[in-house]
Amino acid sequence: MKRLTFLLAATVVSAALWAQTPSQAIVDTTLSTEPKQEFSTGIDILARGELRQGGLMPVDENGEAINGDDSATFFLERSRLWVKYARPWLQAYINVQHSGVWGQSGRGSFNLYEAWARVQSKQGIFAQVGRIGLSYDDERIIGSDDWTVAASSHDVVRVGYEGHNHKVHAIFAFNQNAENVSGGTYYVNGAQPYKAMHDLWYHFDAPRLHLGVSALFMNIGMQHGDKMNYDTKYQQLMGTYLCYAPPGWKVEASGYYQCGRTEYDIPLSAWMMSVRASHVFNPRWKAFVSYDLLSGDENFHVPPIGGLGFAQLKKIHGFNPLYGSHHKFYGAMDFFYLSTYYGGLTPGLHNLQAGGTWTPIPRLSVNAAYHYMATMVKVPDCSYSLGHMMELGASWSIMKDVKLSVGYTFMRGTSTMERLKRTTADRQLHWGWISFRVNPRIFSIKW
């Protein structure tokens, strides 16, 4: 499979470069005063303070609850420096970042967030190679996940076509940890989200109908076994995203199905669907309502605190939203699809949400949202209901590249939530945050 990945990537890149014939690659030699090249650079500095109280219950190494205050206060930071060069048919971009917690031992993480080059022909055929922050449709399956501070990027080859209201992207990835003489890298304990990935995305816009339609197919290879004896198991995802946006309205719908085999070599059959409608009443008021439904594992079992539990599965039915921006969809506290359930399985999710945004003055917006959440499958000796969540937030654009934001979230959980997530006994969950972001372009020149 890794040879197939390499051959496919090499073939499509060669085809894209071949399409860039000399007559297309040479800049137009007719007299013109328009600049043909551009160089720009900028910074992106983010600081976010958080106060969490009533979240996941602290437990010791035996799983026993630890009594006392489980609140936590900390500051996250991210600093980026980016550089971009562009001329006709060629772009290059580099973005380095540091992320961490104020006062962190080891001084956080410094890495190359993005580094890529892209060539394109006049016909719209392109090839892009490097580390890329991928983002597709509403970011439910593939997104930048910017809320997590370190965010998400992928080492890939991306080729495709864009033009005449059509977009086709093919993505190829194959991961190793070293330049080996022989053999490969076994990623221990999930250190790598995938070994290989092949994606195909198609999008069509119908402007007169205010309609956009996307289709996505993914083939993801996850390693199975141990360091001495391992292979790669492949799972597939396929589905669609629709967006209908007449004046004043926006209606979105999506549906995805997963199959194949997991990294534990267990058959997979899972699905999800969602719908969201939003309406702009006037420049000051807009509102939305949405509903998400994600499948869950049958025979769901949660061991008691301090106890052990085992469940035999013949097939995985819990949907995995993979590399999406989960914080955007399933509640600001990130209990769902960013943290695991006790017992290792997932009971699925019903997520009914409604909210709105008020803009009393330019550059200031206030938003509120309500969630009702429930499990998709029955948890033994528990109700389906997980509880109610209320989110409040405000954002003030001090200037075009300086923004101050604050937020507060409260959740009243149920006994099911307490059991699944080890939340506090009174089930009162609080989380507040404040962030400050500065992201100016500091230099730009055209010639």
C-alpha positions in Angstrom: 0.0 0.0 0.0 2.8 2.4 0.8 4.3 1.8 -2.7 0.8 2.5 -4.2 0.7 5.8 -2.2 4.1 6.9 -3.5 3.3 6.0 -7.1 -0.1 7.7 -7.1 1.4 10.9 -5.5 4.3 10.9 -8.0 1.9 10.4 -11.0 -0.5 13.2 -10.1 2.3 15.7 -9.3 4.0 14.9 -12.6 0.7 15.4 -14.4 0.1 18.8 -12.7 3.7 19.9 -13.5 3.4 18.7 -17.1 0.2 20.8 -17.5 2.4 23.8 -16.7 3.7 24.2 -20.2 6.4 26.8 -20.9 3.9 29.1 -22.6 1.8 29.1 -19.4 4.7 29.4 -17.0 6.2 32.5 -18.6 4.8 35.7 -17.3 3.0 37.8 -19.9 5.6 39.9 -21.6 3.2 42.6 -22.8 3.8 46.1 -21.3 2.0 46.4 -17.9 2.5 48.4 -14.8 0.8 45.8 -12.6 3.0 44.1 -10.0 3.9 40.5 -10.8 5.4 39.3 -7.5 4.5 39.8 -3.9 6.3 39.1 -0.6 4.6 39.5 2.8 5.1 38.6 6.4 3.1 38.9 9.6 2.7 37.7 13.2 -0.1 36.0 15.1 0.0 36.2 18.9 -2.7 34.6 21.0 -3.0 34.4 24.8 -6.0 32.7 26.5 -6.7 32.4 30.2 -9.1 29.7 31.4 -10.8 28.9 34.7 -12.3 25.4 34.9 -14.4 24.2 37.8 -16.6 21.2 37.9 -14.9 19.4 35.0 -13.4 15.9 34.9 -13.1 14.6 38.5 -9.6 14.1 39.7 -8.8 10.4 40.4 -5.7 8.7 41.7 -3.8 5.9 39.9 -6.4 3.3 41.1 -9.3 5.3 39.7 -10.5 6.5 43.1 -12.0 9.9 43.3 -9.9 12.6 45.1 -11.9 14.9 47.3 -11.4 18.6 47.2 -11.4 21.5 44.8 -11.1 20.3 41.3 -10.8 23.8 39.8 -7.9 24.8 37.5 -6.6 28.1 36.3 -4.0 28.6 33.6 -2.9 30.7 30.6 -2.3 29.3 27.1 -0.2 31.0 24.5 0.6 30.7 20.8 3.0 32.8 18.8 3.3 32.5 15.0 5.5 34.1 12.4 4.6 33.6 8.8 6.1 34.5 5.4 4.5 34.2 2.0 5.8 34.6 -1.5 3.6 34.7 -4.6 4.0 35.2 -8.3 1.9 34.0 -11.3 1.4 30.3 -11.1 3.6 29.9 -7.9 3.1 30.4 -4.2 5.2 29.5 -1.2 4.3 29.8 2.5 6.1 29.1 5.9 4.5 29.5 9.3 6.5 28.7 12.5 4.8 28.6 15.9 5.4 28.2 19.6 2.6 27.0 21.9 2.4 26.1 25.5 1.2 27.1 29.0 2.6 30.1 30.9 5.3 28.8 33.3 5.4 25.4 31.6 8.5 23.3 32.2 10.3 22.6 29.0 9.1 25.9 27.7 6.3 24.5 25.6 6.4 23.3 22.0 8.2 24.9 19.0 7.3 23.5 15.6 6.8 24.2 11.9 3.0 24.6 11.6 2.9 25.1 7.8 5.5 25.0 5.0 4.3 24.4 1.5 4.8 25.3 -2.2 2.0 25.4 -4.8 2.3 25.5 -8.6 -0.7 26.0 -10.9 -1.5 26.2 -14.6 -3.8 28.6 -16.4 -6.3 25.7 -16.8 -6.7 25.5 -13.0 -4.7 22.4 -12.4 -2.4 22.7 -9.3 0.0 20.7 -7.2 0.8 21.6 -3.5 3.5 19.8 -1.5 4.5 20.2 2.2 2.9 20.7 5.6 -0.6 22.1 5.1 -3.4 23.2 7.5 -6.3 21.4 5.7 -9.8 22.8 6.0 -12.8 21.5 4.1 -16.5 22.5 4.1 -17.7 23.3 7.6 -14.6 21.6 9.1 -16.6 18.8 10.7 -14.4 16.0 9.3 -11.2 17.9 8.2 -10.4 21.2 9.9 -7.7 23.4 11.3 -8.9 22.9 14.9 -7.6 26.4 15.7 -9.2 26.4 19.2 -6.7 23.9 20.5 -3.9 26.5 20.2 -1.4 24.2 18.6 -3.9 23.6 15.8 -3.7 20.9 13.2 -1.7 20.4 10.0 -0.7 17.5 7.7 2.3 16.5 5.7 0.7 15.8 2.3 0.8 16.0 -1.4 -2.4 17.8 -2.7 -3.3 18.0 -6.4 -6.4 19.0 -8.1 -8.4 21.3 -10.3 -10.3 24.5 -9.5 -12.4 26.4 -12.1 -15.8 26.9 -13.6 -17.5 26.4 -10.3 -15.9 23.0 -9.8 -13.1 22.0 -7.4 -11.5 18.6 -7.2 -8.7 17.8 -4.6 -6.8 14.6 -4.1 -4.6 14.2 -1.0 -1.9 11.7 -0.3 0.0 11.2 2.9 2.4 8.6 4.3 4.1 9.1 7.7 7.5 8.0 9.0 9.5 9.1 12.0 13.0 8.7 10.5 14.9 8.2 7.2 15.3 4.5 7.7 17.7 2.2 5.7 15.1 -0.5 5.9 11.7 -1.1 7.4 9.4 1.6 8.7 8.2 3.4 11.9 5.7 1.9 14.3 3.9 4.7 16.1 3.5 3.6 19.7 0.4 4.5 21.7 -1.2 6.6 19.0 1.7 9.0 18.6 0.7 9.4 15.0 -2.9 9.9 14.0 -2.5 7.8 10.9 0.1 5.9 8.9 -1.3 6.7 5.5 -4.2 8.7 4.1 -5.8 9.1 0.7 -8.6 11.6 0.3 -10.7 12.8 -2.6 -12.9 15.9 -2.3 -15.2 17.4 -4.9 -17.2 20.6 -4.6 -19.7 22.2 -7.0 -21.2 25.7 -6.7 -24.4 26.7 -8.4 -24.5 30.5 -7.7 -27.9 31.1 -9.4 -29.4 28.5 -7.0 -27.4 29.7 -4.0 -26.3 26.1 -3.6 -23.0 24.4 -2.9 -22.5 20.6 -2.8 -19.5 18.7 -1.6 -18.6 15.0 -1.6 -15.7 13.5 0.4 -14.0 10.1 0.4 -11.2 9.2 2.8 -9.1 6.0 3.1 -7.1 6.1 6.3 -4.5 3.5 7.4 -4.0 3.0 11.1 -1.2 0.7 12.5 -2.2 -2.5 14.3 0.0 -4.8 16.5 3.1 -4.0 18.4 6.7 -2.9 17.6 7.9 -6.3 16.7 4.9 -7.4 14.6 2.6 -4.8 13.0 0.6 -4.0 9.9 -1.8 -1.3 8.7 -5.5 -1.5 8.9 -7.6 0.7 6.6 -10.9 2.4 7.3 -13.0 4.4 4.9 -15.2 7.5 5.3 -17.6 8.8 2.6 -20.3 11.4 2.7 -21.6 14.8 1.6 -22.0 18.4 2.7 -24.7 20.7 1.3 -25.1 24.5 1.8 -28.1 26.5 0.6 -27.6 30.2 1.2 -30.3 32.5 -0.3 -30.3 36.1 0.9 -30.6 36.3 4.7 -30.5 32.5 5.2 -28.0 29.7 5.4 -29.1 26.0 5.6 -26.4 23.4 6.0 -26.7 19.6 6.0 -24.2 16.8 6.1 -24.1 13.0 6.4 -21.1 10.6 6.6 -20.6 6.8 6.9 -17.5 5.0 8.1 -16.5 1.4 7.4 -13.4 -0.8 7.1 -11.3 -1.9 10.1 -10.0 0.0 13.1 -6.4 0.0 14.4 -7.6 -2.7 16.8 -8.5 -4.9 13.8 -12.3 -4.7 14.6 -14.8 -4.1 11.8 -16.2 -0.6 11.7 -19.7 0.6 10.8 -20.7 4.0 12.0 -22.5 7.1 10.7 -23.5 10.7 11.5 -25.8 13.4 10.2 -26.4 17.0 10.9 -28.5 20.0 9.9 -28.2 23.7 10.7 -30.3 26.7 9.7 -29.3 30.3 10.4 -31.1 33.6 9.6 -30.0 37.2 9.6 -32.9 39.3 10.7 -31.0 42.6 10.3 -27.4 43.8 10.7 -27.7 43.5 14.5 -29.5 40.2 15.0 -29.0 36.7 13.7 -30.0 33.3 15.0 -29.5 29.6 14.3 -30.8 26.2 15.3 -29.0 22.9 14.7 -29.1 19.2 15.4 -26.3 16.6 15.3 -26.8 12.8 15.6 -23.8 10.5 15.8 -24.0 6.7 16.1 -22.7 4.9 19.2 -21.4 1.5 20.3 -23.8 -1.2 21.3 -23.5 -3.0 24.7 -21.9 0.1 26.1 -20.3 -0.5 29.4 -18.7 1.9 32.0 -16.8 0.4 34.9 -17.3 1.9 38.4 -14.7 4.2 39.8 -11.9 2.0 41.1 -13.3 -1.1 39.2 -12.5 -2.9 36.0 -14.9 -3.7 33.2 -14.7 -5.5 30.0 -17.0 -5.5 26.9 -16.6 -7.8 23.9 -17.2 -6.0 20.6 -17.7 -7.7 17.3 -18.1 -4.4 15.5 -17.4 -0.7 16.3 -20.5 1.5 15.8 -19.2 4.7 17.5 -18.7 7.4 14.9 -15.3 9.2 14.9 -15.2 12.7 13.4 -11.5 12.2 12.7 -9.6 15.5 12.1 -12.4 18.0 12.4 -12.7 21.2 14.5 -14.7 19.5 17.2 -14.9 22.5 19.5 -17.0 24.2 16.9 -19.8 21.7 17.1 -20.2 19.6 20.3 -20.1 22.1 23.1 -17.5 24.6 24.3 -16.4 22.3 27.2 -15.0 19.8 24.8 -16.4 16.8 26.7 -17.4 15.1 23.4 -14.9 13.8 20.7 -12.0 15.6 22.3 -11.8 13.6 25.5 -12.6 9.9 25.8 -15.3 8.1 27.8 -14.5 5.8 30.7 -14.6 2.2 29.3 -13.1 3.2 25.9 -16.2 3.1 23.8 -18.6 5.9 22.7 -22.3 6.0 23.3 -22.9 8.4 20.4 -24.6 11.8 20.7 -27.8 13.7 20.2 -26.9 17.4 20.2 -29.8 19.9 19.8 -28.5 23.5 19.8 -30.0 26.9 19.3 -28.5 30.4 19.7 -28.0 33.8 18.3 -25.7 36.8 18.0 -26.4 40.5 18.8 -24.2 43.3 17.4 -25.2 46.4 19.4 -22.4 48.5 17.9 -19.9 48.0 15.1 -16.9 45.8 16.2 -18.8 44.4 19.2 -20.8 41.2 19.1 -22.5 39.2 21.9 -23.5 35.6 21.4 -25.5 32.9 23.3 -26.2 29.2 22.6 -28.1 26.4 24.4 -27.4 22.7 24.0 -29.5 19.7 25.0 -27.4 16.5 24.9 -28.2 12.8 25.1 -26.5 9.5 24.3 -27.5 7.7 21.1 -27.4 4.2 22.7 -28.7 3.1 26.1 -26.1 3.0 28.9 -27.0 0.3 31.5 -28.8 1.7 34.6 -28.7 5.3 33.2 -31.0 7.6 31.3 -30.2 8.8 27.8 -30.0 12.4 28.9 -26.5 13.9 29.5 -27.7 17.4 30.5 -28.1 21.0 29.4 -25.4 23.4 28.5 -25.5 27.2 28.2 -22.7 29.2 26.4 -22.3 33.0 26.6 -19.6 35.0 24.8 -18.6 38.4 23.5 -16.0 39.6 21.1 -14.6 43.2 20.6 -12.5 44.1 17.6 -10.4 46.8 19.1 -8.9 47.4 15.7 -8.8 45.4 12.5 -6.0 43.1 13.7 -6.5 43.2 17.5 -9.4 41.3 19.1 -10.5 40.7 22.8 -12.9 37.8 23.5 -14.5 36.4 26.6 -16.7 33.4 27.3 -18.5 31.5 30.0 -20.2 28.1 29.8 -22.4 26.3 32.4 -23.6 22.7 32.2 -26.1 21.0 34.4 -25.2 17.4 34.0 -27.2 14.3 34.8 -26.2 11.1 36.6 -25.3 9.6 33.2 -22.9 12.5 32.6 -21.4 11.9 36.0 -20.9 8.3 35.3 -19.5 8.7 31.7 -17.2 11.6 32.3 -16.4 11.4 36.1 -17.8 14.9 36.6 -18.3 16.4 40.0 -20.9 14.9 42.2 -23.2 17.9 42.2 -23.0 17.9 38.4 -22.5 21.7 38.2 -19.9 22.4 35.5 -18.4 25.8 35.0 -15.8 27.1 32.5 -14.7 30.7 31.8 -12.1 32.1 29.5 -10.7 35.4 28.1 -8.4 35.7 25.1 -6.4 38.4 23.4 -5.3 38.1 19.8 -3.0 40.3 17.7 -2.4 39.2 14.1 -1.1 42.1 11.9 0.6 41.9 8.5 3.8 43.7 9.3 5.4 43.9 5.9 4.3 43.6 2.3 5.9 44.6 -1.0 4.8 44.1 -4.6 7.0 44.5 -7.7 
